[in-house]
Amino acid sequence: MRKFSEIEKTGDDFICAVCTSSTTEPIYTCQNQSILSLLHTNFHHEVPPHSNLHSVKIPQPNSYKRVIFLIFFFILLTSFPFCLKNPSPPSIPLPSPENDVDSLKGKDQYSAKTCDVFNGTWVPYLEEPYYTNGSCPWIIDQQNCMKFGRPDQEFLQWRWKPDDCELPLFDAVEFLELVRGKSLAFLGDSVGRNQMNSLVCLLGKVAYPEDVSEKYYNNTEYFKRFIYPEYNFTIGVLWAPFLVKTRETDPKVYSGNSRMNLYLDEPNEGWSTEVEKFDYVIVSAGQWFFRPLMLHEGGRLIGCSKCMEKNITELTPHYIYRRAFRTVFRTLLGLELYKGVTFMRTFSPAHFENGAWNDGGSCERSRPFGRGEVEKATYQYIWDMNSIQVEEFRAAEELGKQKGLQFRMMDTTEAMFMRPDGHPNFYGHSPHRNMTIADCVHWCLPGPIDTWNEFLMYILRTLQRPLDGKL
């Protein structure tokens, strides 16, 4: 609200009235003192109520106080228009293009240098999930827990809460605008495809994709390609569960425990010939590295893992995992036409209890672990695998800076370690899976894996501004 302060004499020639406001600088309006003297001389009279100042008849003289009032009234009349006029606010710089993203929902949460969204805990969240198995037709039966009778829904009532900020909700409209004219590949195993299916479901509120897989691949069960024509956006799955070149030891005999040949210094040609076409590539792999493997480097057999051969060097899954990620990163760095942003999604834990996957193990829990509820040392292999990935990622990130290539990490391991309740267990069906074996590797849809795509959108938004590689 604006108001007039007392009349101030500013010098020999001018008297000023000050109009002030709680939101603006004071407005000064001044009158020449000679004019006021003239008024003082000729208007030593009372102005009748409701009279016109310019046609007033001069009544009998009145007191000096009335003259002062008349002078103040005249100043007020001449100043009033200035006070009604909205002065320009203080100059505020418009947001620059790289910071314009801050005007969108959750803007305070996207300061990549101050908030680590990957450290936090799960908190109760009673809102409806983003989608359901009824609203999303792209949930495969293996992860369609509600369709196949999972009795509890408490696993849907939690949300990831970073320690130092809020992770913004997924916004399908915003995501599609961020990736307009771009392409995104999920390079790795079926858990990577699990994330892709989650993303397609999340985007389903805004747009449905076209499945064009048959135009690109012969094996459309494992290799996928979706397009969103309205946004010129492409999503692809590049199937490579070991990331490196792989051959079955006996193609006629295949099972979950049969031996595979891995060529640790050669990339899997299924992705290495396709990856240059994509703007964003999410690299991930995990549980396959714990099966029996015959290992090759430099064109020769160097050892094996879980092969039980007396005359062959036994190598650990940790060694194999490191070599595989080193090869995939070096390949991406060495491809002349690859200009994409490389994301690494860290190790996704399995939660078998009361036995291994092939020995009666299952995942019956219905709520997350609390922080500190379970000793991490009990599952040390998870953190060992995560550390290997992070070390190889950091090395690749430094090399990428020299070539102008960007690397970003999605460190989902801690968040997912706390979610033993999020797996299909026995409530997922697959034509290739023994239904007496629980699935404690993949994730129900909808479910906690949707958080991965909240992470993804967070990182995509930070790519709108210069970054130092930290989140």
N, C-alpha and C positions, 0 to 999 in steps of 0.2 A: 504494500500500500504506500502511496506517495503522500507527503505532507509538507507544509510550508514551515520553515523555521522563522525565527524573528528577523525583522528587517535589519540589514547590515549596511553601514556606511563605509564605502570602499575608498573614498577620497573626496576631493573638493567638488567633483563634478557629478558623481554617480552614486545612487543608492540602489542596493540590490536586494531582491527577495530570493531565498534559497528553497528550491523544491527538492526534497529528498525522497528516496525509495529504499526499501530493504534489499533490492536486487540490483540497483544501478548506481552509477556515480551521481552526486548531487547536480541539479540543474540550476544555474544561476540566471536570473533575469534582472536587468538593470534599467533604470530610468535616469535620464539627465536631471541633475538636481535643479537646474533652472526651470524645467517644466514643473517639478514638484513645488518650487517656490511660487510659481504662477498659480498653481492650484491652491497653495496655502493662502495667497493674497485674495483670490477671487471666489474661493469656495469655503469661506468661513461661515458656512450655513449648513443646516441639516437637510439631508436628502430625504424627501418623503418616501415612505414604503411603496414599492412596486413602481416607482417612477422611472422614466427613461433618463439616463445620465446626460444625454445630449439635448434634451428639451426641458430640463428641470427649471422650475421657477425658484428664484432665490428667496428663501424665507428669512426670518429674523436671525441675527447672529447667534451663534451657540458657542459652546465651550471649546477650549483648545483640544480637549481629549477627542472630541468628535472629528476635528480636523485630522488628527493622527489616524483615527479609524478610517477616514475617507481616503487618506493617502495609502494606507495599507490595502484598502479595498480596491483602489485603482491598480496598484501593483499586482494584486491577486488576479484581477481580470485580465491583465496583459500577459500574465505568466501562465494562466490556466491552460491555454492550448498546448504549451510546451510540455506540461505535466501529463496531458492526455495522450500525447504522442508517445508511442513505444520506442524508446531509444534503442539503437543497435546494441546487442549483448557484446560482452568482451569477445574479441576474436579467438575462435577455437580452430586449430588446424583440422582439416578434413583427414580421415584415415587414408593412409597410403594403400595402394592395391594389395600389398602383401599383408597388411594388417586389417583389411576390410573384413576378413573372415571373423574377426573379433565381434562384429555386430550380430553374429548369429547366436543361436541358443547355446548356453554353456560357455560363453566366451572366456570367463575367468578361469576355466579349467584347462585351457589349451596352452599354457605357458610351459613349453617343453623343458626349459632350463630350470624350472623351480618345482616341478611335480613329477614324481616317479609313480606312474599309475599302476605299476606292477607289484608294488609292496602294499599290502593291505589285508583285509579280512572280509568274510561274507557276512552281511547283515540282513535281517528280515526285510522282506519287500513283498507287500501283499497285493500289489497291482497285478492285473492280468498279464500273461506273457505276450510277447510281440505277435505271436501267431499260434495256431493250434494244428493238430494233425488233420483237422477238418478244413482249415482255411488254406493250408499249404500242400499242394499236390506233389511237391518234389521231395518229400521225405521218403527215403527208401525204407522198406520193411525192416531192415536190419537195425534201424535207429528209431522206428516208430513205436515207442514204448507204450503210449496210451492206446494205440490201435489194438495191441496184443495183450491188453489187460493189466498193465501195471496198476496196482490198486491205490497207491498213494500219490499225492500231488505236492507234498511238502517240498520236494526237491525243486519245484518251480517257484518257490516263495523266498528266494534269496537273491541278493544282488551284491556284486563286488564293490567294496568301498575302499579306495586308496587311503593311505594314512594321512596324506597332506592335502587332499583336494577331493573333488567329486569327479567321477568318470561320467561324462554326459551320456544320456540315452542315445540309442541309435536312431538316426533320422534318415529315412529312406530317400526322401526328396533331396536332402543335402548331399548324401552319399553319391547319388546318381549325378548330381551336378559336379561334384569333385572329380568324378571319373569320366565325365563326358568326353567322348572322342578318344578314350584310352582302352587298354586291354590289360587283363589281370590273369595270371596263371598260378595255379596251385601245383607246385612241383613236389612230388613225394608219394606217400602211401595213402591208404584209405582213410586215415584220420584227417589228412589234408582235404580229401574229398568230403568228409564229414563237415568240415568248416565251409566248404563251398556250398553244400546243400543248405547249411544254416544261412549263409548270405543270400542265396536265392529266395529263401522263405522270408527273410527280413525285407527284401526289396519288393516282395509280392504285394505289399500294400499300395505300391505306386505303379509298378510295371511288371508284366509277365515276360519272360524271355522266350526266344525261339531256340529250340534244340536243333542245331545244325551239325551235330557230331558226325553223322554219316557222310557229310560232304568232305570231311577232313581225315577221318580215321576208319580203318577196317575193324579195329577192336574197339567198339563203342561201349563195351561194358566197363572198361578201365579208362579210356581216353574220352573226354567230354569237351564240347564246345557249345556255349550258349551266347546269343547276341540279344542286345536290347536296342532295336532299331531306332527308337525315338531319341536315344542318347548316344548312339554310335559307340556302345560299350560292349566289350567282349569278355566273357569269363571262360577259362579253359582249365582242364585237369590234365596234367602231364604225369602219367603213371610211372613211378620209378621208386619202389619201396626201399631200395638200397642206395639210390642216387647214382651208383656206379654201374658199369657193365655187369650183367648177370647172365648166367647160363645154368640150366638145370643139369644135374649130374646124370639123371636118367629121366628123360621126358615122359617115359611110359609109366613111371612110378612117382606120383606126386602126393604129398600129404603135408600137414602142418609141421611135420618134423623131418621131412626129407632134406637131403643135402642140396646146397646150391653152390655154384662156383661164382666167386666174386673177383672182379679184376679191379683192384683198388685204385689204380692210377689211370683208369679209363672211364670217362663219363658214360652214362647210359645214353645210347644214341636216340632213344625214344624222346628225350627232352632236348638233347644238345643240338638237334637239327631243327627244333621248333622255337626255342626260347628267345631267339633274336626278334621274334615278331611281337613280343609282349613288352608293355611299358612298366608293369609291376609284376614281380615274381616272388611268391612266398615259398620258401624252401623249408621242408620239414621231413622228418623221418624218425623212427624210433624202435618199436617193438620187434621188427623183423631181424634186428641184429643179434637177437638172443637164440636164434635157431642154429642148427649145425651148418657150418660154412667151410668151404675149401677156398683158400685165399691165394690170389696171384698178384704179383707185381713185377714189372719189367719183363713180362712174357714168361714168367716161371712160377711154379708153386712155391710159396714161401712159408706156408703153415696152414693151420686150420683152427676152427673153434668148435668145440663139442663134437669132434669127429671120432674120438676114441681110437686114433691110429697111433701105434707105438713109435713109428719112425718119422712122424711129422711133428714139427714144432707146434705146440699149442699156444695160440694167441687169444687174447681176451677180447670180448665185445667192445671194450673201451678203445683198444687199438684200432679195431675195424671202423668204429664210429668216427674217430678222429680222421683217419685216412679218407673216409668217404666224404666228409664235409670239406676237407682240404681240397679234394679233387673237384668237387662241385664249385667251390668258390674260385679256384684257379682257372677252371674252364670258363666261368662267366667273365672273369677279368681278362681272359685271353681272346674272347670272341670279338672280332673287329667291329661287327655291326650291332653288338649288344649295347644299348644305351639306357636300359631300364633301371628302375630302383629295385634293389634286392632286399627282401625282408627275410629274416630268419625267425621262424617260430620255434621256440625251444621245446624240449622233450615233454611229451604228454604222458603222465604216469598211468599205469594200470593199477587196479585195486583188488587183486585176487586175495581172498582170505580163506583160511582153512584148507589150503592146498593150492598147487599151481594150476594153470589154465587147463592142463590135460590130466589133472589129478584131483578133481572134485572141487576146485576152488570156485568161489562165487563172490558177489558183491551185494550184500543184502541191506546195507545201511540206507537210512531214509533221510539223513540230514548231514550237513557238512561237519568236518572237523573244526573245532575251535582252534584259535592260535595257541600253540603250545600243548594242545591236547595229545598229540602223538609225537614222540621223539623222532626227529628227522633221521637220526642215525639208524633207526630201524629200517629205513628205506634208503640207505646210503647210495645204492646204485643209481637212484634217480638224480641225486645231486652230483654224482660223478659224471653222468651223461650230460647233464646241464652244463657243468663246468667246461667239459671238452668242447661243446658247441660254442660257448661264449669265448673261449680262448681262440678258436679258429675264426670266429666271426670278427673279433677285434683285429686279428692279423690281416684279414681280408679287407676290413674297413680302412685300415691305413693304406694298403696298396690301392684301394679304390680311389682314395683322395688324390693320388698321383695321376690317375686317369680321368678324374672328373666323374666317377661313378659313385652313386649314393648307396649306402647300406643302412638298413634299419632293423632293430631287433624287437621282436614281440616275445618278451620273457613271460610266458604263461605258466611256467612250471609250478611256481609256488601257489598260484591261485587254484590250479587244477589238482594239486596234491591234496588240497583241503576238501575235494569234492568226491569222496568215495560213493556218494549217493547218486551221482549223475550218469551212471552207465546203464545200458539196457539190461544187463544181467541175463535173465531168461525171457525178457519181454521184447525180444527182437527176433525176427525171422529172416533167414537167408537161404536161398536154394543151394548154396555151396557149403553150408555150415551144419555141423552135427548139433542138433538142437538140445542135446543133453549137456553141451558145453556152454558155460556162461560166457557172455561177452562183457568183460570188465576193462576193455581197451577203448572201444568207441564210446560215443556220448549220445544220450537221448536227444531227440528234437521234438519240441523245444527243450532247452536245457541250458546248463552252464556254459556250453560251448558257444552260445550266442554272444557271450562276453568277449570272445576273441574278435568278433567283428566290431564290437564297440572299441576295442583296442585299435583295430585296423583303421577305423574312421578317425580316431584320435590322431594316429600317426599321419594319415593322409592330410589332415588339416594342418598339422605342423609343417608339412612339406610346402605350404603356401608361403612360408617365411624362411629366412636363412637359419640354419641349425648348425650346431657343433657336433651333432651325432648323438647327443645324450637325450634321454627322456626322463 
